[in-house]
Structure formats: structure tokens, C-alpha cells
Amino acid sequence: MSIPETVHRFKDIFYETVKQIPTGRVTTYGTLAQALGDKIASRAVGKMLNENPRPIEVPCHRVVMSNGDIGGFGLGVEKKKELLREEGINIEEGRVVGFEDIIFKDFETEPILTQLRTEQDRASKKVQLVEDSFIPDIVGGVDVSYSGDKAYGSLSLWDDDEEISNIVVEEEISFPYIPTYLAYRELPVLMKLVERSDMSPDVILVDGNGILHPNRIGLASHLGVEVGIPTVGVAKSKLLGRLDGEVTHEESVKQVLYDDEMLGYAYLSSSRAKNPIYVSPGHKISFEASLDIVKKYSEYKIPHPIRNAHITATNRRKSHG
């Protein structure tokens, strides 16, 4: 995958955008996210502001809540109030006075997320689902663990009920976690894992979604398109859609529907599990085969290949943290 250059510069572009807020004006987390191309990035905006390496120079104290509440600040709320008052902004009971009159919205920046949505649309057209049954010999599972901007990824390979290989890679990541844009954060790590493996798995189980995604191109689908290997998405939470019934231990599988289209399954994978996992085909595989493979490897809530990849990646992170 050719990662757009703007993805690697995402945080730098963001901080330059924050610097556009004039003295005596404020903006909101949502407005900044919209300037980047998608309001869904509001939480990521808050996290990047909290990690701001150059407070004051990058005036994150000028970013407030959508109702005018001043919100938090890395140097403390009282310091934020002091800085705003020095710029002529009145604060009463923790809220900006005349908020609507001084809010700044006229950012000039690259709408990176809008561009990435267009890329997702192009990639989604390459996703292939098949009708054939599929019994793989070698099943892989991938997961990524983070320490700041350092990512530790693991690929666990299984032959029947035995792990036969496990490799780990490390990668510096500059793109934050933003729902529905996970591929631009994790795909470079996952592709490096596949490239460095001595064995090519017949299918890869991915800690993320397949076509169960607004653009039908979740992390598992994107990985499958890039490496040409069948993939299955296995997510721990439901990104979108509704179930066609309640999942119970007696009826452990229900369809996930979105706009009345079936995009995957909710599967209560273990007698000890309280909540289901969400299984969807990624690429070059059928709905039925996706679920069958996940069932085969689900002694615990998470299928063995992903679970072992998670354990290995986490241990590597802890040993290097």
C-alpha cells in the first residue's frame, strides 16, 4: 500500500492548523476535526491536543467545548483560564462569555480525512467476496499493541490446533486512532508482518472489521486487498448496524444488518463470554467460511491466532517500554 504522504505528516498538519486560531478567538474540538475532513475525529483531536509537545506556541488553550465550556488543558485548567483572559477572553463559571461571537472556523488546511475516504471508496471496489466453501491449512492471526507512537505487531500462524510460528515487528506510527480509519494506522505494521513471514497463511484473522464498515473496507478488507490473501475481520465491538435478534448462549449467532444489508455476524464465541465478537468477511472469502474458521479457533472469546498475536505483541511492548 502506498500510504499518502499526508498520513505520515498528520500530526504536524494538525498542529499547524491549531496555530491558525487567532489571539482572542477560540474554536472547538469538533470544528478542528471537521477542518481535517471528518467530525468523527473529535476524540482524536482531544488526544493530540493533550499530547501537544509545544503548548502556547501551538495554542491548544484556545480549543474549548462545543457549548463554550473551557474543557481541559495539559498545563491545568487554571492556566488555561489565565491564558485566555490575557488574550481578552472573559470566563465566567468555567464558560467562555460570548462564545458564539468569537468562535473561529475559517481554517485553511488539507482535509486529509476527506481524501482518505475517497481512497477507501476506490479500495472497496477491489474487495471480492466468494461463495465457495473454504478449509484453510495455515491460519494466521494479527494484532498490534502500542506504546505512544511505537507499534508492536505480531503474526501468529496456526496449523490445525497448534501454533507453528510467531513473528513480531516494530514500527513508528504517526497517524492517530480514528474510528473507521484504522487501516491508515495499522496497515503498515500488518503488511510488514506478512512480508517478513517465511510462510504465507491461507487466511488471516484480523483484530478489526472486514466489510462491516461504512465504506465496506475495514482493516481486514484493506489488508486482504493489499496482500491478496483471504482475510476475516474479528472485532470486539460493533462499529455499526443492528442485530436481527438477541445473541444468547443458546442462539450464539445473529446477523448484523446495516441499511437492511447483511454485513457480518455477532457471535457469542465462548460459554464464558458475556458479549459477542463481530465477524465479517474481509476479502476473497465467504460469509459462511469466515464464521466457520472463527468458530473452529474460538476456545476463548477471541480466536486463538488473534489471541496469541495479542499476547505476543503486548509482551514485546512491555519488555521494550
C-alpha positions in Angstrom: 0.0 0.0 0.0 1.3 3.4 -0.9 0.4 5.4 2.3 -0.4 9.0 1.3 2.4 11.4 2.4 -0.2 13.4 4.3 -0.9 10.4 6.6 2.8 10.5 7.8 2.5 14.2 8.4 -0.9 14.1 10.0 0.1 15.4 13.5 2.3 18.1 12.1 -0.5 19.3 9.8 -2.9 19.2 12.7 -0.7 21.3 15.0 -0.1 23.8 12.2 -3.9 24.0 11.9 -4.3 24.8 15.6 -1.7 27.6 15.2 -4.2 29.3 12.9 -6.6 30.2 15.8 -6.1 33.9 16.3 -5.4 35.6 19.6 -8.7 36.5 21.3 -10.6 33.7 19.5 -11.5 30.1 20.3 -12.5 27.0 18.4 -13.9 23.6 19.3 -12.7 20.0 19.0 -15.4 19.3 16.5 -14.5 22.3 14.4 -10.9 21.2 14.2 -12.0 17.6 13.3 -14.2 19.0 10.5 -11.2 21.0 9.2 -9.3 17.8 8.9 -12.2 16.3 7.0 -14.4 14.4 9.4 -16.1 15.3 12.7 -15.6 11.6 13.8 -12.0 12.6 14.6 -13.1 14.9 17.5 -11.8 12.4 20.2 -8.5 12.1 18.3 -8.3 15.8 18.2 -8.6 15.9 22.0 -5.9 13.3 22.4 -3.5 15.1 20.1 -4.1 18.4 21.9 -3.4 16.7 25.2 -0.1 15.4 23.7 0.8 18.8 22.3 4.6 19.0 22.5 4.7 22.8 22.2 1.9 24.3 24.4 1.5 28.1 23.9 3.3 28.0 20.6 0.6 25.6 19.4 -2.2 27.4 21.2 -4.3 24.4 22.3 -5.6 26.6 25.2 -7.9 28.2 22.6 -9.8 25.0 22.0 -12.9 24.7 24.1 -16.0 22.5 24.2 -18.9 22.9 21.8 -21.1 24.6 24.4 -18.4 27.1 25.4 -17.1 25.3 28.5 -13.4 25.7 28.6 -12.6 22.0 28.9 -9.3 20.5 30.0 -5.7 21.6 29.4 -2.4 19.8 29.7 -0.9 22.6 31.9 -4.1 22.7 34.1 -7.5 24.4 33.8 -6.4 27.4 35.9 -3.5 28.1 33.5 -5.9 27.8 30.6 -8.2 30.4 32.1 -5.2 32.7 32.8 -4.0 32.4 29.2 -7.5 33.1 27.7 -8.1 36.1 30.0 -4.7 37.5 29.0 -6.0 37.4 25.4 -9.1 39.3 26.3 -11.5 36.4 26.6 -13.9 36.5 29.5 -14.5 33.4 31.5 -17.5 33.0 33.9 -18.3 29.8 35.8 -15.9 27.9 33.6 -17.5 29.0 30.3 -16.4 31.4 27.6 -18.5 34.6 27.6 -19.9 35.5 24.2 -18.7 32.1 22.8 -20.7 32.3 19.6 -19.2 35.7 18.7 -15.6 34.7 19.0 -15.6 31.1 17.7 -13.1 30.6 14.8 -14.0 28.3 11.9 -12.1 29.6 8.9 -9.2 27.1 8.9 -7.1 26.7 5.8 -5.8 23.2 5.8 -5.8 19.9 3.9 -9.0 17.9 4.5 -6.9 14.7 4.9 -9.7 12.5 6.1 -11.9 13.5 3.2 -9.1 12.4 0.9 -8.7 9.1 2.7 -12.5 8.5 2.4 -12.0 8.8 -1.4 -9.2 6.3 -1.2 -11.4 3.9 0.8 -14.1 4.2 -1.9 -11.5 3.2 -4.5 -10.2 0.3 -2.4 -13.6 -1.0 -1.6 -14.3 -1.7 -5.3 -11.4 -4.2 -5.2 -12.9 -6.3 -2.4 -14.0 -9.7 -3.5 -16.4 -12.0 -1.7 -16.8 -15.6 -2.8 -19.5 -18.2 -2.4 -17.2 -21.2 -2.2 -16.5 -23.1 1.0 -13.0 -22.8 2.3 -10.9 -25.0 4.5 -7.5 -23.5 5.2 -4.4 -25.3 6.2 -2.5 -22.4 7.7 -4.5 -19.8 9.6 -2.8 -16.5 10.7 -3.9 -14.0 13.3 -2.6 -10.4 13.6 -2.8 -7.8 16.3 -1.0 -4.6 17.3 0.0 -3.2 20.7 1.0 0.4 21.3 3.4 2.4 23.5 2.9 6.0 22.5 3.7 6.2 18.8 5.6 2.9 18.8 3.6 0.0 17.4 4.4 -3.7 18.1 2.7 -6.1 15.7 2.5 -9.9 15.8 1.5 -12.5 13.3 0.6 -15.9 14.9 0.4 -18.8 12.4 -1.6 -22.0 13.2 -1.8 -25.4 11.6 -5.0 -27.0 13.0 -4.8 -26.6 16.8 -1.1 -25.8 17.1 0.8 -22.5 16.8 3.7 -23.1 14.3 5.2 -19.6 14.0 5.0 -16.2 15.6 6.9 -13.1 14.4 6.9 -9.6 15.7 7.7 -6.2 14.1 8.1 -2.7 15.4 7.0 0.5 13.6 6.8 4.2 14.4 3.2 5.3 13.8 2.2 8.9 13.2 -1.5 8.5 12.5 -3.9 8.5 15.5 -6.7 6.1 16.2 -9.8 7.4 14.4 -12.9 5.1 14.1 -13.4 3.8 10.5 -9.8 4.9 9.5 -7.9 2.2 11.4 -6.2 0.9 8.2 -4.1 4.1 7.9 -2.8 3.5 11.4 -2.2 -0.3 11.4 -1.8 -1.4 7.8 1.9 -0.6 7.5 2.5 -2.8 10.5 0.4 -5.7 9.3 1.9 -5.6 5.8 5.4 -5.8 7.2 4.4 -8.8 9.2 3.1 -10.6 6.1 6.2 -9.7 4.1 8.6 -11.0 6.8 6.8 -14.3 7.4 8.5 -17.4 5.9 5.1 -19.0 5.4 2.1 -17.5 3.6 -1.1 -18.1 5.5 -4.2 -19.4 3.7 -6.3 -16.9 5.6 -5.6 -14.1 8.1 -7.9 -13.3 11.1 -7.6 -9.6 11.8 -8.4 -7.7 15.0 -10.7 -5.3 13.2 -13.6 -5.3 10.7 -13.9 -6.7 7.2 -16.8 -5.3 5.2 -18.6 -4.4 8.4 -17.7 -0.8 7.8 -19.4 2.3 6.4 -17.4 2.1 3.2 -17.3 -1.8 3.2 -13.5 -1.5 3.6 -12.4 -2.2 7.2 -8.9 -3.1 8.2 -9.3 -6.8 7.3 -10.7 -6.0 3.9 -8.0 -3.4 3.2 -5.3 -5.8 4.3 -6.7 -8.6 2.1 -6.8 -6.3 -1.0 -3.2 -5.2 -0.4 -1.6 -8.6 0.2 -4.0 -10.7 -2.0 -4.7 -13.2 0.9 -8.2 -14.1 2.2 -9.0 -12.2 5.4 -11.6 -12.2 8.1 -12.5 -9.3 10.4 -13.0 -10.1 14.1 -13.9 -7.0 16.1 -14.6 -6.8 19.8 -17.2 -4.1 19.5 -19.9 -3.3 16.9 -18.9 -0.5 14.6 -22.3 -0.1 13.0 -25.6 -1.8 12.2 -28.2 -3.7 14.2 -28.6 -7.4 15.1 -31.5 -9.5 13.8 -32.2 -10.8 17.3 -30.6 -11.2 20.7 -27.4 -13.2 21.0 -27.6 -15.8 23.7 -25.6 -18.9 24.6 -28.4 -20.9 23.1 -28.6 -18.8 19.9 -25.0 -17.7 19.7 -25.0 -16.3 16.1 -27.1 -13.4 14.8 -26.7 -11.4 11.6 -25.5 -7.8 11.7 -27.6 -5.7 9.3 -26.9 -2.2 8.1 -29.3 -0.5 5.7 -31.0 -3.9 5.6 -27.9 -5.5 4.1 -26.2 -8.3 6.0 -22.6 -7.4 6.6 -21.5 -9.9 9.2 -22.3 -11.8 12.3 -22.5 -11.2 16.1 -21.1 -14.4 17.6 -21.0 -15.3 21.3 -17.9 -17.3 21.0 -17.4 -18.9 24.4 -19.5 -20.1 27.3 -17.5 -17.6 29.4 -18.1 -14.7 27.1 -20.6 -12.0 28.2 -20.5 -10.1 24.9 -20.3 -11.2 21.3 -17.5 -10.6 18.8 -18.3 -9.3 15.3 -17.2 -11.4 12.4 -17.2 -10.2 8.8 -15.6 -11.4 5.6 -12.6 -9.3 4.6 -11.5 -10.3 1.1 -11.6 -13.5 -1.0 -13.8 -15.4 1.4 -17.5 -16.1 2.0 -19.6 -15.2 5.0 -20.1 -18.8 6.0 -16.4 -19.7 5.7 -15.5 -16.6 7.8 -17.7 -17.7 10.6 -16.7 -21.4 10.4 -13.0 -20.6 10.7 -13.6 -18.2 13.7 -15.7 -20.9 15.4 -13.0 -23.5 14.9 -10.5 -21.4 16.8 -12.7 -19.9 19.5 -12.0 -21.7 22.7 -11.9 -18.3 24.4 -13.7 -15.2 23.4 -11.1 -14.2 20.8 -9.9 -16.8 18.3 -6.6 -18.4 19.2 -4.5 -16.9 16.4 -5.5 -13.3 17.2 -5.3 -14.0 21.0 -1.8 -15.3 20.7 -0.8 -12.4 18.4 -2.2 -10.0 21.0 -0.3 -11.7 23.9 3.0 -11.7 21.9 2.7 -8.1 20.8 1.7 -7.0 24.3 4.7 -8.8 25.9 7.1 -7.3 23.4 5.7 -3.8 24.1 6.1 -4.4 27.9 9.6 -5.6 27.5 10.6 -2.6 25.4 8.5 0.0 27.2 
